[in-house]
């Protein structure tokens, strides 16, 4: 039996979705966000500092690049260029696999596109699969990385004709 859900991201978007569950409402909302220009740029741009890739640029001691000083942290400066690249690549791979831990095929898809972008003059890719984009958008939303005050609320007027959806 379908229900109505209010899906909201304050200061951004409020939607009503017909779905069987909150999970299905999130799926529907995420699919609707696939054409969002800002989300697309964030996910698909492999330039350091601008997108999802930046979230993977850390090891167990902190960030792997200081963008303000345009250099790797002191702990990596004794490594030669190949060792630095290998070290950073291994952490990026590990972090991507952790991000998509329940869907390893999407980590693999991301890492393949990243490798392709490294060997190209264009750091932007436009050919991620639809399931990858939906999954990634959902993860960004669920980790509170994208929208402020995001929630999905089932509309239930069975006992009343009034329902508060959000109250600050």
C-alpha positions in Angstrom: 0.0 0.0 0.0 1.4 3.3 -1.0 1.8 6.3 1.3 2.7 9.9 0.8 6.0 11.1 2.2 7.4 14.6 2.5 11.0 14.7 1.5 12.7 17.9 2.5 16.1 19.5 2.5 15.6 22.8 4.2 16.7 25.9 2.2 16.8 23.7 -0.8 13.9 21.5 -1.8 10.6 20.1 -0.4 8.9 17.3 -2.3 6.0 14.9 -1.9 6.7 11.3 -2.9 4.3 8.4 -3.2 6.1 5.3 -2.0 5.7 2.0 -0.1 8.4 3.0 2.5 10.9 5.7 3.5 13.6 3.7 1.7 11.6 3.8 -1.5 10.8 7.5 -1.0 14.6 8.1 -0.8 15.2 6.1 -3.9 12.6 8.2 -5.8 14.0 11.4 -4.5 17.6 10.4 -5.4 16.6 9.5 -8.9 15.0 12.9 -9.3 18.3 14.5 -8.2 20.4 12.9 -11.0 20.0 15.9 -13.2 21.0 18.3 -10.4 24.0 20.3 -11.8 25.7 20.8 -8.5 25.5 17.1 -7.5 26.7 16.1 -10.9 29.7 18.3 -10.7 30.5 17.1 -7.2 30.3 13.5 -8.1 31.8 13.6 -11.6 34.6 16.1 -11.3 38.0 14.5 -10.5 39.8 17.8 -9.8 41.2 17.9 -6.3 39.4 20.2 -3.9 36.0 20.4 -5.8 34.3 17.1 -5.4 33.8 13.7 -4.0 37.4 12.7 -4.7 38.5 15.1 -2.0 36.6 13.1 0.6 38.8 10.1 -0.3 42.1 12.1 0.0 43.1 11.1 3.6 44.8 8.3 5.4 44.5 7.3 9.1 46.5 10.4 10.1 44.7 13.1 8.1 44.5 14.7 4.7 47.0 13.7 2.1 47.3 17.1 0.5 47.4 20.6 1.9 45.6 22.7 -0.7 46.6 26.0 1.0 50.3 25.2 0.8 50.0 23.1 -2.4 52.0 20.2 -1.0 51.7 16.8 0.7 51.9 16.7 4.5 55.3 16.5 6.1 54.9 12.8 6.9 54.9 12.0 3.1 57.7 14.4 2.0 60.5 11.9 2.5 58.9 9.6 -0.1 59.9 9.8 -3.8 57.2 10.8 -6.3 56.3 7.2 -7.2 56.0 6.2 -3.6 53.8 9.2 -2.8 51.6 8.5 -5.8 51.3 4.8 -4.8 50.6 5.7 -1.2 47.9 8.3 -2.1 46.3 6.0 -4.7 46.1 3.1 -2.2 44.3 5.3 0.4 42.0 6.7 -2.2 41.1 3.2 -3.3 40.6 2.1 0.3 38.4 5.1 1.1 36.3 4.6 -2.0 35.8 1.0 -1.2 34.7 1.9 2.3 32.3 4.6 1.0 30.6 2.0 -1.2 31.3 -0.9 1.2 27.9 -2.5 0.6 28.1 -2.0 -3.2 31.7 -2.8 -4.2 30.8 -2.6 -7.9 30.3 1.1 -7.5 33.6 1.6 -5.9 35.2 -0.3 -8.8 33.2 1.9 -11.3 34.4 5.1 -9.6 38.0 3.9 -9.4 38.0 3.0 -13.1 36.7 6.4 -14.1 39.2 8.1 -11.8 42.0 6.1 -13.4 40.7 7.1 -16.9 40.5 10.8 -15.8 44.1 10.7 -14.6 45.3 9.8 -18.1 43.1 12.4 -19.7 43.3 16.2 -20.0 39.7 16.5 -18.9 39.1 15.8 -15.1 35.3 15.4 -15.7 33.5 12.3 -16.7 29.9 12.1 -17.8 29.4 8.4 -18.2 28.7 6.9 -14.7 25.9 4.4 -14.7 22.4 5.3 -13.5 22.5 2.9 -10.6 25.9 4.3 -9.5 24.5 7.9 -9.5 21.4 6.9 -7.5 23.5 5.0 -5.0 26.0 7.8 -4.6 23.4 10.5 -4.2 21.7 8.5 -1.6 24.9 8.0 0.3 25.7 11.7 0.2 22.3 12.5 1.5 22.3 9.8 4.2 25.7 11.0 5.4 24.4 14.5 5.8 27.1 15.6 3.4 24.8 17.4 0.9 21.6 18.8 2.4 21.1 20.6 5.6 18.3 19.2 7.8 17.3 16.5 5.4 14.4 14.2 6.4 11.7 12.0 5.1 8.4 12.1 6.9 5.4 9.9 6.3 2.2 11.8 5.9 -0.3 10.2 8.3 -3.6 12.0 8.7 -5.5 8.9 9.9 -6.1 10.2 13.4 -6.1 14.0 12.7 -6.4 16.4 9.9 -3.1 18.2 10.8 0.5 17.1 10.9 3.7 19.0 11.6 6.4 18.0 9.2 9.2 20.2 10.5 9.6 22.4 13.6 12.7 24.2 14.6 
